Amino acid sequence: MLTKEKQEHLSKLIDSGCISTEELTKCLDMGVEMLFYIEEDTFDRKEIQNVVFAIRRVILALRKKK
């Protein structure tokens, strides 16, 4: 779970106008899809799972913000 401080930091990044919540969510979704096409032996399976888990948590947090 993101701490309140981290949520605020993420919110400030989005509010700065660099990228919208929707654009960031789409980009993170695309990142998850891209992970499915990594060549074997590039990363440890657990490392990839940890990255996917972290991305999914951010996506869920962004979707709840709406």
PDB file of N, CA, C and O in Angstrom:
ATOM      1  N   MET A   1       0.843  -1.185   0.000  1.00  0.00           N
ATOM      2  CA  MET A   1       0.000   0.000   0.000  1.00  0.00           C
ATOM      3  C   MET A   1       0.882   1.239   0.000  1.00  0.00           C
ATOM      4  O   MET A   1       1.882   1.305   0.715  1.00  0.00           O
ATOM      5  N   LEU A   2       0.501   2.214  -0.807  1.00  0.00           N
ATOM      6  CA  LEU A   2       1.249   3.466  -0.846  1.00  0.00           C
ATOM      7  C   LEU A   2       0.971   4.274   0.419  1.00  0.00           C
ATOM      8  O   LEU A   2      -0.172   4.385   0.863  1.00  0.00           O
ATOM      9  N   THR A   3       2.033   4.834   0.988  1.00  0.00           N
ATOM     10  CA  THR A   3       1.850   5.699   2.151  1.00  0.00           C
ATOM     11  C   THR A   3       1.208   6.999   1.684  1.00  0.00           C
ATOM     12  O   THR A   3       1.207   7.308   0.493  1.00  0.00           O
ATOM     13  N   LYS A   4       0.671   7.746   2.619  1.00  0.00           N
ATOM     14  CA  LYS A   4       0.039   9.022   2.283  1.00  0.00           C
ATOM     15  C   LYS A   4       1.050   9.952   1.614  1.00  0.00           C
ATOM     16  O   LYS A   4       0.705  10.663   0.670  1.00  0.00           O
ATOM     17  N   GLU A   5       2.283   9.952   2.089  1.00  0.00           N
ATOM     18  CA  GLU A   5       3.328  10.799   1.517  1.00  0.00           C
ATOM     19  C   GLU A   5       3.608  10.408   0.064  1.00  0.00           C
ATOM     20  O   GLU A   5       3.747  11.272  -0.801  1.00  0.00           O
ATOM     21  N   LYS A   6       3.689   9.120  -0.192  1.00  0.00           N
ATOM     22  CA  LYS A   6       3.954   8.648  -1.549  1.00  0.00           C
ATOM     23  C   LYS A   6       2.769   8.927  -2.469  1.00  0.00           C
ATOM     24  O   LYS A   6       2.955   9.247  -3.643  1.00  0.00           O
ATOM     25  N   GLN A   7       1.558   8.807  -1.941  1.00  0.00           N
ATOM     26  CA  GLN A   7       0.376   9.132  -2.722  1.00  0.00           C
ATOM     27  C   GLN A   7       0.376  10.612  -3.101  1.00  0.00           C
ATOM     28  O   GLN A   7       0.038  10.975  -4.228  1.00  0.00           O
ATOM     29  N   GLU A   8       0.753  11.448  -2.160  1.00  0.00           N
ATOM     30  CA  GLU A   8       0.818  12.878  -2.428  1.00  0.00           C
ATOM     31  C   GLU A   8       1.879  13.193  -3.479  1.00  0.00           C
ATOM     32  O   GLU A   8       1.663  14.029  -4.356  1.00  0.00           O
ATOM     33  N   HIS A   9       3.022  12.523  -3.387  1.00  0.00           N
ATOM     34  CA  HIS A   9       4.091  12.730  -4.367  1.00  0.00           C
ATOM     35  C   HIS A   9       3.625  12.317  -5.767  1.00  0.00           C
ATOM     36  O   HIS A   9       3.854  13.036  -6.740  1.00  0.00           O
ATOM     37  N   LEU A  10       2.986  11.179  -5.858  1.00  0.00           N
ATOM     38  CA  LEU A  10       2.460  10.704  -7.134  1.00  0.00           C
ATOM     39  C   LEU A  10       1.412  11.677  -7.657  1.00  0.00           C
ATOM     40  O   LEU A  10       1.382  11.980  -8.849  1.00  0.00           O
ATOM     41  N   SER A  11       0.565  12.159  -6.781  1.00  0.00           N
ATOM     42  CA  SER A  11      -0.464  13.121  -7.167  1.00  0.00           C
ATOM     43  C   SER A  11       0.153  14.414  -7.694  1.00  0.00           C
ATOM     44  O   SER A  11      -0.343  14.983  -8.666  1.00  0.00           O
ATOM     45  N   LYS A  12       1.232  14.883  -7.062  1.00  0.00           N
ATOM     46  CA  LYS A  12       1.905  16.104  -7.509  1.00  0.00           C
ATOM     47  C   LYS A  12       2.509  15.918  -8.889  1.00  0.00           C
ATOM     48  O   LYS A  12       2.472  16.829  -9.716  1.00  0.00           O
ATOM     49  N   LEU A  13       3.066  14.741  -9.140  1.00  0.00           N
ATOM     50  CA  LEU A  13       3.627  14.459 -10.469  1.00  0.00           C
ATOM     51  C   LEU A  13       2.548  14.534 -11.536  1.00  0.00           C
ATOM     52  O   LEU A  13       2.766  15.078 -12.618  1.00  0.00           O
ATOM     53  N   ILE A  14       1.394  13.988 -11.222  1.00  0.00           N
ATOM     54  CA  ILE A  14       0.295  13.981 -12.177  1.00  0.00           C
ATOM     55  C   ILE A  14      -0.276  15.391 -12.323  1.00  0.00           C
ATOM     56  O   ILE A  14      -0.563  15.838 -13.434  1.00  0.00           O
ATOM     57  N   ASP A  15      -0.439  16.087 -11.198  1.00  0.00           N
ATOM     58  CA  ASP A  15      -1.002  17.436 -11.219  1.00  0.00           C
ATOM     59  C   ASP A  15      -0.090  18.454 -11.892  1.00  0.00           C
ATOM     60  O   ASP A  15      -0.548  19.521 -12.303  1.00  0.00           O
ATOM     61  N   SER A  16       1.198  18.133 -12.007  1.00  0.00           N
ATOM     62  CA  SER A  16       2.136  19.065 -12.630  1.00  0.00           C
ATOM     63  C   SER A  16       1.847  19.246 -14.119  1.00  0.00           C
ATOM     64  O   SER A  16       2.406  20.137 -14.759  1.00  0.00           O
ATOM     65  N   GLY A  17       0.989  18.415 -14.658  1.00  0.00           N
ATOM     66  CA  GLY A  17       0.601  18.550 -16.056  1.00  0.00           C
ATOM     67  C   GLY A  17       1.501  17.807 -17.024  1.00  0.00           C
ATOM     68  O   GLY A  17       1.282  17.849 -18.235  1.00  0.00           O
ATOM     69  N   CYS A  18       2.511  17.127 -16.504  1.00  0.00           N
ATOM     70  CA  CYS A  18       3.415  16.384 -17.389  1.00  0.00           C
ATOM     71  C   CYS A  18       2.692  15.225 -18.058  1.00  0.00           C
ATOM     72  O   CYS A  18       2.947  14.907 -19.220  1.00  0.00           O
ATOM     73  N   ILE A  19       1.797  14.602 -17.320  1.00  0.00           N
ATOM     74  CA  ILE A  19       1.056  13.457 -17.854  1.00  0.00           C
ATOM     75  C   ILE A  19      -0.244  13.336 -17.067  1.00  0.00           C
ATOM     76  O   ILE A  19      -0.280  13.571 -15.859  1.00  0.00           O
ATOM     77  N   SER A  20      -1.294  12.971 -17.761  1.00  0.00           N
ATOM     78  CA  SER A  20      -2.575  12.812 -17.079  1.00  0.00           C
ATOM     79  C   SER A  20      -2.631  11.445 -16.407  1.00  0.00           C
ATOM     80  O   SER A  20      -1.854  10.545 -16.724  1.00  0.00           O
ATOM     81  N   THR A  21      -3.553  11.315 -15.487  1.00  0.00           N
ATOM     82  CA  THR A  21      -3.753  10.033 -14.808  1.00  0.00           C
ATOM     83  C   THR A  21      -4.063   8.943 -15.816  1.00  0.00           C
ATOM     84  O   THR A  21      -3.557   7.826 -15.715  1.00  0.00           O
ATOM     85  N   GLU A  22      -4.903   9.279 -16.795  1.00  0.00           N
ATOM     86  CA  GLU A  22      -5.289   8.295 -17.801  1.00  0.00           C
ATOM     87  C   GLU A  22      -4.089   7.874 -18.647  1.00  0.00           C
ATOM     88  O   GLU A  22      -3.911   6.692 -18.938  1.00  0.00           O
ATOM     89  N   GLU A  23      -3.260   8.858 -19.042  1.00  0.00           N
ATOM     90  CA  GLU A  23      -2.078   8.534 -19.847  1.00  0.00           C
ATOM     91  C   GLU A  23      -1.096   7.677 -19.067  1.00  0.00           C
ATOM     92  O   GLU A  23      -0.533   6.726 -19.609  1.00  0.00           O
ATOM     93  N   LEU A  24      -0.885   8.009 -17.789  1.00  0.00           N
ATOM     94  CA  LEU A  24       0.027   7.228 -16.955  1.00  0.00           C
ATOM     95  C   LEU A  24      -0.494   5.811 -16.769  1.00  0.00           C
ATOM     96  O   LEU A  24       0.271   4.848 -16.829  1.00  0.00           O
ATOM     97  N   THR A  25      -1.793   5.689 -16.544  1.00  0.00           N
ATOM     98  CA  THR A  25      -2.396   4.368 -16.378  1.00  0.00           C
ATOM     99  C   THR A  25      -2.222   3.529 -17.636  1.00  0.00           C
ATOM    100  O   THR A  25      -1.874   2.351 -17.551  1.00  0.00           O
ATOM    101  N   LYS A  26      -2.461   4.124 -18.809  1.00  0.00           N
ATOM    102  CA  LYS A  26      -2.278   3.404 -20.074  1.00  0.00           C
ATOM    103  C   LYS A  26      -0.823   2.989 -20.264  1.00  0.00           C
ATOM    104  O   LYS A  26      -0.539   1.880 -20.716  1.00  0.00           O
ATOM    105  N   CYS A  27       0.098   3.889 -19.914  1.00  0.00           N
ATOM    106  CA  CYS A  27       1.523   3.592 -20.059  1.00  0.00           C
ATOM    107  C   CYS A  27       1.927   2.429 -19.142  1.00  0.00           C
ATOM    108  O   CYS A  27       2.661   1.533 -19.560  1.00  0.00           O
ATOM    109  N   LEU A  28       1.452   2.448 -17.912  1.00  0.00           N
ATOM    110  CA  LEU A  28       1.767   1.362 -16.976  1.00  0.00           C
ATOM    111  C   LEU A  28       1.152   0.049 -17.437  1.00  0.00           C
ATOM    112  O   LEU A  28       1.781  -1.004 -17.331  1.00  0.00           O
ATOM    113  N   ASP A  29      -0.075   0.106 -17.949  1.00  0.00           N
ATOM    114  CA  ASP A  29      -0.706  -1.100 -18.498  1.00  0.00           C
ATOM    115  C   ASP A  29       0.134  -1.664 -19.639  1.00  0.00           C
ATOM    116  O   ASP A  29       0.327  -2.876 -19.733  1.00  0.00           O
ATOM    117  N   MET A  30       0.631  -0.782 -20.506  1.00  0.00           N
ATOM    118  CA  MET A  30       1.456  -1.214 -21.626  1.00  0.00           C
ATOM    119  C   MET A  30       2.750  -1.845 -21.106  1.00  0.00           C
ATOM    120  O   MET A  30       3.233  -2.830 -21.666  1.00  0.00           O
ATOM    121  N   GLY A  31       3.305  -1.281 -20.043  1.00  0.00           N
ATOM    122  CA  GLY A  31       4.516  -1.839 -19.449  1.00  0.00           C
ATOM    123  C   GLY A  31       4.302  -3.257 -18.949  1.00  0.00           C
ATOM    124  O   GLY A  31       5.164  -4.122 -19.104  1.00  0.00           O
ATOM    125  N   VAL A  32       3.148  -3.481 -18.352  1.00  0.00           N
ATOM    126  CA  VAL A  32       2.823  -4.837 -17.889  1.00  0.00           C
ATOM    127  C   VAL A  32       2.752  -5.779 -19.084  1.00  0.00           C
ATOM    128  O   VAL A  32       3.294  -6.883 -19.034  1.00  0.00           O
ATOM    129  N   GLU A  33       2.092  -5.357 -20.154  1.00  0.00           N
ATOM    130  CA  GLU A  33       1.997  -6.188 -21.347  1.00  0.00           C
ATOM    131  C   GLU A  33       3.382  -6.476 -21.930  1.00  0.00           C
ATOM    132  O   GLU A  33       3.656  -7.601 -22.346  1.00  0.00           O
ATOM    133  N   MET A  34       4.250  -5.471 -21.962  1.00  0.00           N
ATOM    134  CA  MET A  34       5.589  -5.643 -22.520  1.00  0.00           C
ATOM    135  C   MET A  34       6.401  -6.670 -21.730  1.00  0.00           C
ATOM    136  O   MET A  34       7.238  -7.372 -22.298  1.00  0.00           O
ATOM    137  N   LEU A  35       6.156  -6.755 -20.428  1.00  0.00           N
ATOM    138  CA  LEU A  35       6.889  -7.714 -19.603  1.00  0.00           C
ATOM    139  C   LEU A  35       6.635  -9.160 -20.038  1.00  0.00           C
ATOM    140  O   LEU A  35       7.462 -10.040 -19.798  1.00  0.00           O
ATOM    141  N   PHE A  36       5.498  -9.397 -20.673  1.00  0.00           N
ATOM    142  CA  PHE A  36       5.188 -10.749 -21.127  1.00  0.00           C
ATOM    143  C   PHE A  36       6.090 -11.185 -22.276  1.00  0.00           C
ATOM    144  O   PHE A  36       6.186 -12.377 -22.569  1.00  0.00           O
ATOM    145  N   TYR A  37       6.754 -10.227 -22.933  1.00  0.00           N
ATOM    146  CA  TYR A  37       7.562 -10.550 -24.109  1.00  0.00           C
ATOM    147  C   TYR A  37       9.063 -10.466 -23.860  1.00  0.00           C
ATOM    148  O   TYR A  37       9.848 -10.438 -24.808  1.00  0.00           O
ATOM    149  N   ILE A  38       9.463 -10.426 -22.601  1.00  0.00           N
ATOM    150  CA  ILE A  38      10.887 -10.402 -22.257  1.00  0.00           C
ATOM    151  C   ILE A  38      11.494 -11.760 -22.614  1.00  0.00           C
ATOM    152  O   ILE A  38      10.889 -12.807 -22.384  1.00  0.00           O
ATOM    153  N   GLU A  39      12.675 -11.720 -23.168  1.00  0.00           N
ATOM    154  CA  GLU A  39      13.349 -12.973 -23.520  1.00  0.00           C
ATOM    155  C   GLU A  39      13.732 -13.747 -22.263  1.00  0.00           C
ATOM    156  O   GLU A  39      13.983 -13.167 -21.207  1.00  0.00           O
ATOM    157  N   GLU A  40      13.769 -15.046 -22.401  1.00  0.00           N
ATOM    158  CA  GLU A  40      14.134 -15.906 -21.278  1.00  0.00           C
ATOM    159  C   GLU A  40      15.523 -15.556 -20.766  1.00  0.00           C
ATOM    160  O   GLU A  40      16.391 -15.118 -21.521  1.00  0.00           O
ATOM    161  N   ASP A  41      15.712 -15.754 -19.491  1.00  0.00           N
ATOM    162  CA  ASP A  41      16.993 -15.545 -18.810  1.00  0.00           C
ATOM    163  C   ASP A  41      17.460 -14.086 -18.794  1.00  0.00           C
ATOM    164  O   ASP A  41      18.625 -13.814 -18.505  1.00  0.00           O
ATOM    165  N   THR A  42      16.553 -13.141 -19.105  1.00  0.00           N
ATOM    166  CA  THR A  42      16.907 -11.726 -19.011  1.00  0.00           C
ATOM    167  C   THR A  42      16.857 -11.288 -17.554  1.00  0.00           C
ATOM    168  O   THR A  42      17.772 -10.631 -17.056  1.00  0.00           O
ATOM    169  N   PHE A  43      15.771 -11.662 -16.880  1.00  0.00           N
ATOM    170  CA  PHE A  43      15.584 -11.343 -15.464  1.00  0.00           C
ATOM    171  C   PHE A  43      15.108 -12.593 -14.746  1.00  0.00           C
ATOM    172  O   PHE A  43      14.571 -13.515 -15.361  1.00  0.00           O
ATOM    173  N   ASP A  44      15.312 -12.609 -13.450  1.00  0.00           N
ATOM    174  CA  ASP A  44      14.792 -13.676 -12.613  1.00  0.00           C
ATOM    175  C   ASP A  44      13.262 -13.566 -12.584  1.00  0.00           C
ATOM    176  O   ASP A  44      12.720 -12.460 -12.565  1.00  0.00           O
ATOM    177  N   ARG A  45      12.581 -14.683 -12.580  1.00  0.00           N
ATOM    178  CA  ARG A  45      11.109 -14.693 -12.577  1.00  0.00           C
ATOM    179  C   ARG A  45      10.552 -13.884 -11.411  1.00  0.00           C
ATOM    180  O   ARG A  45       9.584 -13.144 -11.583  1.00  0.00           O
ATOM    181  N   LYS A  46      11.135 -14.011 -10.251  1.00  0.00           N
ATOM    182  CA  LYS A  46      10.652 -13.293  -9.065  1.00  0.00           C
ATOM    183  C   LYS A  46      10.830 -11.784  -9.237  1.00  0.00           C
ATOM    184  O   LYS A  46       9.977 -11.014  -8.796  1.00  0.00           O
ATOM    185  N   GLU A  47      11.910 -11.353  -9.862  1.00  0.00           N
ATOM    186  CA  GLU A  47      12.128  -9.921 -10.113  1.00  0.00           C
ATOM    187  C   GLU A  47      11.020  -9.363 -11.002  1.00  0.00           C
ATOM    188  O   GLU A  47      10.498  -8.278 -10.745  1.00  0.00           O
ATOM    189  N   ILE A  48      10.671 -10.095 -12.030  1.00  0.00           N
ATOM    190  CA  ILE A  48       9.617  -9.662 -12.944  1.00  0.00           C
ATOM    191  C   ILE A  48       8.275  -9.620 -12.214  1.00  0.00           C
ATOM    192  O   ILE A  48       7.499  -8.680 -12.388  1.00  0.00           O
ATOM    193  N   GLN A  49       8.010 -10.621 -11.413  1.00  0.00           N
ATOM    194  CA  GLN A  49       6.755 -10.636 -10.664  1.00  0.00           C
ATOM    195  C   GLN A  49       6.674  -9.448  -9.707  1.00  0.00           C
ATOM    196  O   GLN A  49       5.603  -8.864  -9.541  1.00  0.00           O
ATOM    197  N   ASN A  50       7.779  -9.088  -9.084  1.00  0.00           N
ATOM    198  CA  ASN A  50       7.788  -7.939  -8.183  1.00  0.00           C
ATOM    199  C   ASN A  50       7.501  -6.639  -8.925  1.00  0.00           C
ATOM    200  O   ASN A  50       6.789  -5.773  -8.416  1.00  0.00           O
ATOM    201  N   VAL A  51       8.056  -6.503 -10.128  1.00  0.00           N
ATOM    202  CA  VAL A  51       7.816  -5.309 -10.940  1.00  0.00           C
ATOM    203  C   VAL A  51       6.341  -5.243 -11.348  1.00  0.00           C
ATOM    204  O   VAL A  51       5.712  -4.190 -11.244  1.00  0.00           O
ATOM    205  N   VAL A  52       5.801  -6.349 -11.804  1.00  0.00           N
ATOM    206  CA  VAL A  52       4.392  -6.389 -12.206  1.00  0.00           C
ATOM    207  C   VAL A  52       3.503  -6.042 -11.017  1.00  0.00           C
ATOM    208  O   VAL A  52       2.552  -5.273 -11.157  1.00  0.00           O
ATOM    209  N   PHE A  53       3.806  -6.600  -9.859  1.00  0.00           N
ATOM    210  CA  PHE A  53       3.012  -6.324  -8.666  1.00  0.00           C
ATOM    211  C   PHE A  53       3.038  -4.834  -8.340  1.00  0.00           C
ATOM    212  O   PHE A  53       1.996  -4.250  -8.041  1.00  0.00           O
ATOM    213  N   ALA A  54       4.204  -4.219  -8.393  1.00  0.00           N
ATOM    214  CA  ALA A  54       4.332  -2.792  -8.088  1.00  0.00           C
ATOM    215  C   ALA A  54       3.563  -1.942  -9.101  1.00  0.00           C
ATOM    216  O   ALA A  54       2.878  -0.991  -8.726  1.00  0.00           O
ATOM    217  N   ILE A  55       3.678  -2.285 -10.370  1.00  0.00           N
ATOM    218  CA  ILE A  55       2.961  -1.531 -11.404  1.00  0.00           C
ATOM    219  C   ILE A  55       1.458  -1.661 -11.213  1.00  0.00           C
ATOM    220  O   ILE A  55       0.728  -0.675 -11.315  1.00  0.00           O
ATOM    221  N   ARG A  56       1.003  -2.852 -10.942  1.00  0.00           N
ATOM    222  CA  ARG A  56      -0.436  -3.063 -10.727  1.00  0.00           C
ATOM    223  C   ARG A  56      -0.951  -2.244  -9.542  1.00  0.00           C
ATOM    224  O   ARG A  56      -2.050  -1.693  -9.601  1.00  0.00           O
ATOM    225  N   ARG A  57      -0.167  -2.163  -8.475  1.00  0.00           N
ATOM    226  CA  ARG A  57      -0.582  -1.370  -7.304  1.00  0.00           C
ATOM    227  C   ARG A  57      -0.731   0.102  -7.664  1.00  0.00           C
ATOM    228  O   ARG A  57      -1.674   0.757  -7.221  1.00  0.00           O
ATOM    229  N   VAL A  58       0.188   0.623  -8.460  1.00  0.00           N
ATOM    230  CA  VAL A  58       0.113   2.023  -8.890  1.00  0.00           C
ATOM    231  C   VAL A  58      -1.107   2.225  -9.779  1.00  0.00           C
ATOM    232  O   VAL A  58      -1.829   3.211  -9.632  1.00  0.00           O
ATOM    233  N   ILE A  59      -1.338   1.294 -10.702  1.00  0.00           N
ATOM    234  CA  ILE A  59      -2.500   1.389 -11.586  1.00  0.00           C
ATOM    235  C   ILE A  59      -3.787   1.416 -10.770  1.00  0.00           C
ATOM    236  O   ILE A  59      -4.661   2.249 -11.014  1.00  0.00           O
ATOM    237  N   LEU A  60      -3.906   0.517  -9.813  1.00  0.00           N
ATOM    238  CA  LEU A  60      -5.097   0.476  -8.981  1.00  0.00           C
ATOM    239  C   LEU A  60      -5.280   1.762  -8.180  1.00  0.00           C
ATOM    240  O   LEU A  60      -6.399   2.256  -8.040  1.00  0.00           O
ATOM    241  N   ALA A  61      -4.176   2.303  -7.654  1.00  0.00           N
ATOM    242  CA  ALA A  61      -4.249   3.557  -6.907  1.00  0.00           C
ATOM    243  C   ALA A  61      -4.704   4.694  -7.805  1.00  0.00           C
ATOM    244  O   ALA A  61      -5.482   5.547  -7.379  1.00  0.00           O
ATOM    245  N   LEU A  62      -4.229   4.715  -9.039  1.00  0.00           N
ATOM    246  CA  LEU A  62      -4.625   5.776  -9.973  1.00  0.00           C
ATOM    247  C   LEU A  62      -6.091   5.658 -10.358  1.00  0.00           C
ATOM    248  O   LEU A  62      -6.788   6.664 -10.488  1.00  0.00           O
ATOM    249  N   ARG A  63      -6.543   4.462 -10.533  1.00  0.00           N
ATOM    250  CA  ARG A  63      -7.948   4.266 -10.913  1.00  0.00           C
ATOM    251  C   ARG A  63      -8.886   4.633  -9.768  1.00  0.00           C
ATOM    252  O   ARG A  63      -9.991   5.113 -10.018  1.00  0.00           O
ATOM    253  N   LYS A  64      -8.480   4.423  -8.537  1.00  0.00           N
ATOM    254  CA  LYS A  64      -9.313   4.782  -7.378  1.00  0.00           C
ATOM    255  C   LYS A  64      -9.433   6.287  -7.221  1.00  0.00           C
ATOM    256  O   LYS A  64     -10.408   6.783  -6.656  1.00  0.00           O
ATOM    257  N   LYS A  65      -8.438   7.015  -7.721  1.00  0.00           N
ATOM    258  CA  LYS A  65      -8.400   8.474  -7.571  1.00  0.00           C
ATOM    259  C   LYS A  65      -9.519   9.158  -8.335  1.00  0.00           C
ATOM    260  O   LYS A  65      -9.927  10.260  -7.968  1.00  0.00           O
ATOM    261  N   LYS A  66     -10.018   8.538  -9.375  1.00  0.00           N
ATOM    262  CA  LYS A  66     -11.028   9.152 -10.249  1.00  0.00           C
ATOM    263  C   LYS A  66     -12.295   9.489  -9.516  1.00  0.00           C
ATOM    264  O   LYS A  66     -13.235  10.010 -10.116  1.00  0.00           O
TER     265      LYS A  66
END
